[in-house]
């Protein structure tokens, strides 16, 4: 296999796509491994090579042609970049299309967080959950977990959620769905941190309430950054209902989860 021609030919094919990350996601190729192919540092297996050829719409022998010859071929027959996508796939592509700035912003915020909400002021408790923002194949995802919900919320003791994370103008949008039998949906919107290492992120959380109720809720929320490699056992142990009288919370948590409307406020907005 002429690896130097293969690397150049792959780079040419990728130039017809929206981005390398998009090509990897749609072709089902690991981004880090694909970068090695593009740089000529590794050769794909035959099965991977066939998958790439199928995705770009070229034959096995064509992708191994001399780079100049392959360039002329592609001018006459531009790559198709995968089979025709359905409307859902096109909509998802538009939704997660990366901006020029979001990669660096996400990398600064990657890691684990404790999120706080004050869902029911009449009962006087806070809810603390564990979140993780992480990257996979050039896209950003979120996972979260709620624990010790059974006594206060009449729900299973532990609930898990998974979703995607998007960025727009230094703000994050995180869309999650409950995993398992539940169908709860959550959308969290957060202001990004201006600091190299984030501390607290304030925002709003909108959700469908669990089965048995028909409400749509919107509350203020604040996320506390725990780092990229915190003590997960300790972080999980702190999740659940928090009684502020028994466990004092930082002033910023109290202020940024207060859902009361102050004088001059016309709509619910995050507190800073």
C-alpha positions in Angstrom: 0.0 0.0 0.0 1.5 3.3 -1.0 0.9 5.0 2.3 2.2 8.4 1.1 -0.4 8.5 -1.7 -3.1 7.2 0.6 -2.6 10.0 3.1 -2.7 12.7 0.5 -5.7 11.2 -1.2 -7.6 11.0 2.1 -6.8 14.6 2.8 -8.2 15.5 -0.6 -11.4 13.6 0.0 -11.8 15.2 3.4 -11.6 18.6 1.9 -15.0 18.0 0.3 -16.5 17.5 3.7 -17.6 20.0 6.3 -14.8 19.1 8.7 -12.6 16.1 9.7 -14.8 15.6 12.8 -17.9 15.4 10.6 -16.3 12.9 8.3 -15.2 10.7 11.2 -18.6 10.8 12.8 -20.6 10.0 9.7 -18.1 7.3 8.5 -17.9 5.8 12.0 -14.1 6.2 12.2 -12.2 7.0 15.4 -11.0 10.6 15.0 -7.5 10.0 16.6 -6.9 7.0 14.5 -8.1 8.8 11.3 -5.7 11.6 12.0 -2.9 9.0 11.9 -4.0 7.9 8.4 -4.1 11.6 7.3 -0.6 12.2 8.6 0.8 9.0 7.1 1.7 7.6 10.5 -0.5 4.5 10.2 -2.2 2.4 7.6 -5.9 1.4 7.9 -6.8 -2.2 7.9 -8.5 -3.6 4.8 -11.9 -3.5 6.4 -11.4 0.1 7.5 -10.1 1.0 4.0 -13.2 -0.5 2.4 -15.4 1.5 4.8 -13.7 4.7 3.9 -14.0 3.9 0.2 -17.7 3.2 0.6 -18.2 6.4 2.4 -16.4 8.6 -0.2 -17.7 6.6 -3.1 -14.4 5.5 -4.6 -13.0 2.1 -5.4 -10.3 0.4 -3.4 -7.7 0.6 -6.2 -8.6 4.2 -6.9 -7.7 5.5 -3.4 -4.2 4.0 -3.8 -3.5 5.8 -7.1 -0.7 8.3 -7.5 -1.8 11.6 -5.8 -1.8 13.6 -9.0 -3.7 10.9 -10.9 -6.2 10.7 -8.1 -6.7 14.4 -8.0 -7.7 14.4 -11.7 -10.1 11.5 -11.1 -11.8 13.4 -8.3 -12.2 16.5 -10.4 -14.2 14.4 -12.8 -16.1 12.5 -10.1 -16.4 14.4 -6.8 -16.9 12.2 -3.7 -20.4 11.7 -2.4 -19.5 11.5 1.3 -21.8 8.7 2.3 -25.2 7.5 1.2 -28.0 9.9 0.9 -29.1 11.0 4.4 -32.6 11.1 5.5 -34.2 14.3 6.9 -33.4 13.4 10.5 -29.7 12.9 9.8 -29.5 16.2 7.9 -31.3 18.0 10.8 -28.9 16.5 13.3 -25.9 17.5 11.2 -27.1 21.1 11.1 -27.8 21.1 14.8 -24.3 19.9 15.9 -22.3 21.7 13.2 -19.2 23.0 15.0 -18.3 26.7 15.1 -14.8 28.0 14.8 -14.6 28.7 18.5 -16.4 25.9 20.2 -13.6 23.4 20.4 -11.3 25.5 22.6 -14.3 26.6 24.7 -15.4 23.0 25.3 -11.9 21.8 26.1 -11.7 24.4 28.9 -15.0 23.2 30.3 -14.4 19.4 29.9 -14.8 17.5 33.1 -17.2 16.8 36.0 -19.6 19.2 37.8 -22.0 19.2 40.7 -25.2 20.9 39.5 -27.6 22.6 41.9 -31.3 23.4 41.6 -33.9 24.6 44.0 -36.9 22.8 42.5 -39.5 23.2 45.3 -38.9 26.2 47.6 -42.0 25.3 49.6 -40.2 22.2 50.8 -36.9 24.0 51.4 -34.4 21.6 49.8 -31.8 21.7 47.1 -31.0 19.0 44.6 -27.4 18.2 43.8 -26.5 16.0 40.7 -23.3 14.9 39.1 -22.6 15.9 35.5 -19.9 15.1 33.0 -19.0 16.9 29.8 -16.8 14.9 27.5 -15.6 14.6 23.9 -16.0 11.6 21.6 -15.1 11.5 17.9 -15.0 15.3 17.7 -18.4 15.8 19.2 -19.4 16.8 22.8 -21.7 14.8 25.1 -23.2 15.0 28.6 -24.0 12.4 31.2 -25.6 13.0 34.5 -26.9 11.1 37.5 -29.4 11.8 40.3 -29.3 9.8 43.5 -31.3 9.3 46.6 -34.5 10.5 45.0 -36.9 7.9 46.4 -37.8 9.5 49.8 -38.5 13.0 48.5 -39.4 12.6 44.9 -41.2 9.2 45.0 -38.9 8.2 42.2 -36.3 5.4 41.8 -33.3 6.0 44.0 -31.0 6.5 41.0 -31.7 8.0 37.6 -29.3 8.4 34.8 -29.4 10.7 31.8 -27.4 11.1 28.5 -27.4 13.7 25.8 -25.4 16.1 23.6 -23.7 19.4 24.4 -23.7 22.3 22.0 -22.2 25.8 22.0 -23.3 29.1 20.7 -21.7 32.5 21.4 -20.0 31.4 24.6 -23.1 29.7 26.0 -23.8 26.0 26.3 -27.0 24.0 25.5 -27.2 20.5 26.9 -30.1 18.2 25.8 -30.6 15.0 27.8 -33.1 12.1 28.0 -33.6 9.8 30.9 -32.0 6.4 30.3 -34.0 3.2 30.9 -37.8 3.0 31.2 -38.3 6.7 32.0 -38.8 9.3 29.3 -38.0 12.6 31.1 -36.3 15.3 29.0 -34.0 18.0 30.2 -32.5 21.1 28.5 -29.9 23.1 30.3 -28.6 26.4 29.1 -25.4 27.8 30.7 -23.1 30.8 30.4 -19.5 29.7 29.7 -16.8 30.7 32.1 -14.4 33.5 31.1 -11.6 31.9 33.1 -9.0 29.3 32.0 -10.4 26.9 34.6 -14.1 27.3 35.3 -15.5 27.6 38.8 -19.3 28.1 38.6 -21.6 28.2 35.6 -25.0 29.8 36.0 -28.0 29.1 33.8 -31.5 27.7 33.4 -32.9 24.2 33.3 -36.1 23.3 31.5 -37.6 19.8 32.0 -40.6 17.5 31.5 -41.5 16.2 34.9 -41.4 12.4 35.3 -44.3 10.0 34.7 -47.4 10.7 36.6 -47.2 14.4 36.2 -47.8 16.7 33.2 -45.8 19.8 34.1 -43.1 21.6 32.2 -40.6 23.2 34.7 -38.1 26.0 34.3 -35.7 26.7 37.2 -32.4 28.5 37.7 -29.3 26.3 38.1 -25.6 26.6 38.8 -22.9 24.1 38.1 -19.8 23.8 40.3 -16.7 22.6 38.5 -15.0 19.6 40.1 -12.1 19.0 37.6 -11.3 16.4 35.0 -10.4 13.7 37.4 -12.2 14.2 40.8 -12.8 11.6 43.4 -15.9 10.2 41.8 -16.9 8.1 44.8 -16.9 11.2 47.0 -18.7 13.3 44.3 -21.4 10.7 43.9 -21.8 10.4 47.6 -22.8 14.1 47.8 -25.5 13.8 45.2 -29.1 13.9 46.2 -31.3 16.2 48.3 -29.4 18.8 50.3 -30.9 20.4 53.4 -29.3 23.8 53.6 -29.8 24.0 57.4 -27.8 20.8 57.8 -25.2 21.4 55.1 -24.6 25.1 54.4 -24.1 25.8 50.7 -21.9 28.5 49.1 -23.6 31.9 48.7 -23.3 31.7 44.9 -25.3 28.5 44.9 -28.1 30.0 47.0 -28.2 33.2 44.8 -28.0 31.4 41.4 -30.7 28.9 42.2 -33.2 31.4 43.7 -36.2 31.3 41.4 -37.9 34.4 42.7 -38.5 37.3 40.3 -36.9 40.5 41.5 -38.2 44.0 40.9 -37.4 45.0 37.3 -37.2 41.4 36.0 -39.7 40.6 33.3 -38.6 37.1 32.5 -36.6 34.3 34.3 -32.9 34.7 33.5 -29.8 33.2 35.1 -28.3 35.0 38.1 -24.6 35.9 38.2 
